[in-house]
Amino acid sequence: MASNIYAKELAKGLFDAAKKEGKTIKWLAELRLLSDLLRDEALLEKVVDKSTSIEAKTALLAERGGDFSPEMVNLLGLLVEKQKVDVASSVSFEFQGLVDQQHGIEGTSIANVITAIPLDEAGRLDIGKQLTKIAGKPVVIENKVDPDILGGVVIRIGDKLIDGSVRSKLQTISKELV
């Protein structure tokens, strides 16, 4: 949850700066690309390595097609410094939502779905369909894996939380037995 708040704050700050400079669409494209590139495990390993300079990290990203503005390089440096590189995709999603709002587009909701094992495509589609019905608008699934929940699913859409994890159910039973 703290990472989600951090991502929202970063996205808002970036959006405000981008809006002042008239670069919201350009920065959105760069955020999406940065987020996509950081999904590559080998590249991510090099990017989070503190012994690698920011210039070398930027060069690595450029080799993969990422020609980033100084603002995105600064963002990357900040994420690496704070050890929060994993929130890059959340920042991209949040920034997209702000751009949609700016243009009067009813955007999608983002559902943070935590499962004990990674969801396959069919599972993501099924959960996405169910959450779209509940939310009344399109829902994008952002799946995270946390083996500590033991099984089931924990879903957060905005300020709503649905905790159907085995861990939660065991804690409830434990409280009832005491």
Contacts in CASP RR format, 6 or more apart in sequence:
PFRMAT RR
TARGET T0000
AUTHOR 0000-0000-0000
METHOD contacts of the structure
MODEL  1
MASNIYAKELAKGLFDAAKKEGKTIKWLAELRLLSDLLRDEALLEKVVDK
STSIEAKTALLAERGGDFSPEMVNLLGLLVEKQKVDVASSVSFEFQGLVD
QQHGIEGTSIANVITAIPLDEAGRLDIGKQLTKIAGKPVVIENKVDPDIL
GGVVIRIGDKLIDGSVRSKLQTISKELV
1 156 0 8 1.000
3 84 0 8 1.000
3 86 0 8 1.000
3 87 0 8 1.000
3 90 0 8 1.000
4 87 0 8 1.000
4 90 0 8 1.000
4 112 0 8 1.000
4 156 0 8 1.000
6 84 0 8 1.000
6 87 0 8 1.000
7 87 0 8 1.000
7 90 0 8 1.000
7 91 0 8 1.000
7 93 0 8 1.000
7 94 0 8 1.000
8 90 0 8 1.000
8 94 0 8 1.000
10 75 0 8 1.000
10 78 0 8 1.000
10 87 0 8 1.000
10 91 0 8 1.000
10 94 0 8 1.000
11 90 0 8 1.000
11 91 0 8 1.000
11 92 0 8 1.000
11 93 0 8 1.000
11 94 0 8 1.000
11 95 0 8 1.000
11 98 0 8 1.000
12 94 0 8 1.000
12 98 0 8 1.000
14 27 0 8 1.000
14 31 0 8 1.000
14 71 0 8 1.000
14 75 0 8 1.000
14 91 0 8 1.000
14 95 0 8 1.000
15 24 0 8 1.000
15 95 0 8 1.000
15 98 0 8 1.000
15 99 0 8 1.000
17 71 0 8 1.000
18 24 0 8 1.000
18 26 0 8 1.000
18 27 0 8 1.000
18 28 0 8 1.000
18 71 0 8 1.000
19 102 0 8 1.000
23 69 0 8 1.000
24 99 0 8 1.000
24 102 0 8 1.000
25 99 0 8 1.000
26 69 0 8 1.000
27 69 0 8 1.000
27 71 0 8 1.000
27 72 0 8 1.000
27 95 0 8 1.000
28 92 0 8 1.000
28 95 0 8 1.000
28 96 0 8 1.000
28 99 0 8 1.000
30 66 0 8 1.000
30 68 0 8 1.000
30 69 0 8 1.000
30 72 0 8 1.000
31 72 0 8 1.000
31 88 0 8 1.000
31 91 0 8 1.000
31 92 0 8 1.000
31 95 0 8 1.000
32 92 0 8 1.000
32 96 0 8 1.000
33 65 0 8 1.000
33 66 0 8 1.000
33 68 0 8 1.000
34 61 0 8 1.000
34 66 0 8 1.000
34 68 0 8 1.000
34 72 0 8 1.000
34 75 0 8 1.000
34 76 0 8 1.000
34 88 0 8 1.000
34 92 0 8 1.000
35 88 0 8 1.000
35 89 0 8 1.000
35 91 0 8 1.000
35 92 0 8 1.000
37 43 0 8 1.000
37 61 0 8 1.000
37 64 0 8 1.000
37 65 0 8 1.000
37 66 0 8 1.000
38 44 0 8 1.000
38 47 0 8 1.000
38 85 0 8 1.000
38 88 0 8 1.000
38 89 0 8 1.000
39 89 0 8 1.000
40 64 0 8 1.000
43 60 0 8 1.000
43 61 0 8 1.000
43 64 0 8 1.000
44 85 0 8 1.000
46 52 0 8 1.000
46 57 0 8 1.000
46 60 0 8 1.000
47 57 0 8 1.000
47 60 0 8 1.000
47 61 0 8 1.000
47 76 0 8 1.000
47 80 0 8 1.000
47 85 0 8 1.000
48 80 0 8 1.000
48 83 0 8 1.000
48 85 0 8 1.000
50 80 0 8 1.000
52 60 0 8 1.000
54 73 0 8 1.000
54 76 0 8 1.000
54 77 0 8 1.000
54 80 0 8 1.000
57 76 0 8 1.000
57 77 0 8 1.000
57 80 0 8 1.000
58 68 0 8 1.000
58 73 0 8 1.000
58 76 0 8 1.000
61 68 0 8 1.000
61 76 0 8 1.000
62 68 0 8 1.000
68 76 0 8 1.000
75 91 0 8 1.000
76 85 0 8 1.000
78 84 0 8 1.000
79 85 0 8 1.000
79 87 0 8 1.000
79 88 0 8 1.000
89 142 0 8 1.000
90 110 0 8 1.000
90 142 0 8 1.000
93 110 0 8 1.000
93 140 0 8 1.000
93 142 0 8 1.000
94 110 0 8 1.000
97 107 0 8 1.000
100 106 0 8 1.000
100 107 0 8 1.000
101 107 0 8 1.000
106 137 0 8 1.000
107 137 0 8 1.000
107 138 0 8 1.000
108 137 0 8 1.000
108 138 0 8 1.000
108 139 0 8 1.000
108 140 0 8 1.000
109 131 0 8 1.000
109 135 0 8 1.000
109 137 0 8 1.000
109 138 0 8 1.000
109 139 0 8 1.000
109 140 0 8 1.000
109 157 0 8 1.000
109 158 0 8 1.000
110 139 0 8 1.000
110 140 0 8 1.000
110 142 0 8 1.000
110 157 0 8 1.000
110 158 0 8 1.000
111 127 0 8 1.000
111 128 0 8 1.000
111 131 0 8 1.000
111 135 0 8 1.000
111 139 0 8 1.000
111 140 0 8 1.000
111 141 0 8 1.000
111 142 0 8 1.000
111 155 0 8 1.000
111 156 0 8 1.000
111 157 0 8 1.000
112 142 0 8 1.000
112 144 0 8 1.000
112 155 0 8 1.000
112 156 0 8 1.000
112 157 0 8 1.000
113 119 0 8 1.000
113 124 0 8 1.000
113 127 0 8 1.000
113 141 0 8 1.000
113 142 0 8 1.000
113 143 0 8 1.000
113 144 0 8 1.000
113 153 0 8 1.000
113 154 0 8 1.000
113 155 0 8 1.000
114 143 0 8 1.000
114 144 0 8 1.000
114 145 0 8 1.000
114 146 0 8 1.000
114 149 0 8 1.000
114 153 0 8 1.000
114 154 0 8 1.000
114 155 0 8 1.000
114 165 0 8 1.000
115 143 0 8 1.000
115 144 0 8 1.000
115 145 0 8 1.000
115 146 0 8 1.000
115 149 0 8 1.000
115 151 0 8 1.000
115 152 0 8 1.000
115 153 0 8 1.000
115 154 0 8 1.000
116 145 0 8 1.000
116 146 0 8 1.000
116 147 0 8 1.000
116 149 0 8 1.000
116 150 0 8 1.000
116 151 0 8 1.000
116 152 0 8 1.000
116 165 0 8 1.000
116 166 0 8 1.000
117 145 0 8 1.000
117 147 0 8 1.000
118 143 0 8 1.000
118 145 0 8 1.000
119 127 0 8 1.000
119 141 0 8 1.000
119 143 0 8 1.000
124 141 0 8 1.000
124 143 0 8 1.000
127 141 0 8 1.000
127 153 0 8 1.000
127 155 0 8 1.000
128 139 0 8 1.000
128 141 0 8 1.000
131 139 0 8 1.000
131 141 0 8 1.000
131 155 0 8 1.000
131 157 0 8 1.000
132 138 0 8 1.000
132 139 0 8 1.000
135 157 0 8 1.000
139 157 0 8 1.000
146 154 0 8 1.000
148 167 0 8 1.000
149 165 0 8 1.000
149 166 0 8 1.000
149 167 0 8 1.000
149 168 0 8 1.000
150 165 0 8 1.000
150 166 0 8 1.000
150 167 0 8 1.000
150 170 0 8 1.000
151 165 0 8 1.000
151 166 0 8 1.000
151 167 0 8 1.000
152 164 0 8 1.000
152 165 0 8 1.000
152 166 0 8 1.000
153 162 0 8 1.000
153 164 0 8 1.000
153 165 0 8 1.000
154 161 0 8 1.000
154 162 0 8 1.000
154 163 0 8 1.000
154 164 0 8 1.000
154 165 0 8 1.000
154 168 0 8 1.000
155 161 0 8 1.000
155 162 0 8 1.000
156 162 0 8 1.000
END
